[in-house]
Amino acid sequence: MVTGLERAILQKMLFERFIGAKHTSADNIPKGFPKHQRGQAKKALKNLVRQGYITPKATSYGLEVSLNPHRLTEIMQHIKN
């Protein structure tokens, strides 16, 4: 089950087309949310990684994230509902 904040993160990443090989820094994901929700957005991002909707990539300069291309149909279903 995906919460509203997780749905917003998935929607934001899909809109920006961070899918598969195109990554963004995990620090950039909470920036689009109000300041009082940024801590919750970080927790939601970790939860999405645990669920397998977002794939992490460790780099020398930090954690990069992208949507899992194998689960795009599920992600689209969660965004629509």
Secondary structure as a PSIPRED ss2 file (coil, helix, strand):
# PSIPRED VFORMAT (PSIPRED V4.0)

   1 M C   1.000  0.000  0.000
   2 V C   1.000  0.000  0.000
   3 T C   1.000  0.000  0.000
   4 G H   0.000  1.000  0.000
   5 L H   0.000  1.000  0.000
   6 E H   0.000  1.000  0.000
   7 R H   0.000  1.000  0.000
   8 A H   0.000  1.000  0.000
   9 I H   0.000  1.000  0.000
  10 L H   0.000  1.000  0.000
  11 Q H   0.000  1.000  0.000
  12 K H   0.000  1.000  0.000
  13 M H   0.000  1.000  0.000
  14 L H   0.000  1.000  0.000
  15 F H   0.000  1.000  0.000
  16 E C   1.000  0.000  0.000
  17 R C   1.000  0.000  0.000
  18 F C   1.000  0.000  0.000
  19 I E   0.000  0.000  1.000
  20 G C   1.000  0.000  0.000
  21 A C   1.000  0.000  0.000
  22 K C   1.000  0.000  0.000
  23 H C   1.000  0.000  0.000
  24 T E   0.000  0.000  1.000
  25 S E   0.000  0.000  1.000
  26 A C   1.000  0.000  0.000
  27 D C   1.000  0.000  0.000
  28 N C   1.000  0.000  0.000
  29 I H   0.000  1.000  0.000
  30 P H   0.000  1.000  0.000
  31 K H   0.000  1.000  0.000
  32 G H   0.000  1.000  0.000
  33 F C   1.000  0.000  0.000
  34 P C   1.000  0.000  0.000
  35 K H   0.000  1.000  0.000
  36 H H   0.000  1.000  0.000
  37 Q H   0.000  1.000  0.000
  38 R H   0.000  1.000  0.000
  39 G H   0.000  1.000  0.000
  40 Q H   0.000  1.000  0.000
  41 A H   0.000  1.000  0.000
  42 K H   0.000  1.000  0.000
  43 K H   0.000  1.000  0.000
  44 A H   0.000  1.000  0.000
  45 L H   0.000  1.000  0.000
  46 K H   0.000  1.000  0.000
  47 N H   0.000  1.000  0.000
  48 L H   0.000  1.000  0.000
  49 V H   0.000  1.000  0.000
  50 R H   0.000  1.000  0.000
  51 Q H   0.000  1.000  0.000
  52 G C   1.000  0.000  0.000
  53 Y C   1.000  0.000  0.000
  54 I E   0.000  0.000  1.000
  55 T E   0.000  0.000  1.000
  56 P E   0.000  0.000  1.000
  57 K E   0.000  0.000  1.000
  58 A E   0.000  0.000  1.000
  59 T E   0.000  0.000  1.000
  60 S C   1.000  0.000  0.000
  61 Y C   1.000  0.000  0.000
  62 G E   0.000  0.000  1.000
  63 L E   0.000  0.000  1.000
  64 E E   0.000  0.000  1.000
  65 V E   0.000  0.000  1.000
  66 S E   0.000  0.000  1.000
  67 L E   0.000  0.000  1.000
  68 N C   1.000  0.000  0.000
  69 P H   0.000  1.000  0.000
  70 H H   0.000  1.000  0.000
  71 R H   0.000  1.000  0.000
  72 L H   0.000  1.000  0.000
  73 T H   0.000  1.000  0.000
  74 E H   0.000  1.000  0.000
  75 I H   0.000  1.000  0.000
  76 M H   0.000  1.000  0.000
  77 Q H   0.000  1.000  0.000
  78 H H   0.000  1.000  0.000
  79 I H   0.000  1.000  0.000
  80 K H   0.000  1.000  0.000
  81 N C   1.000  0.000  0.000
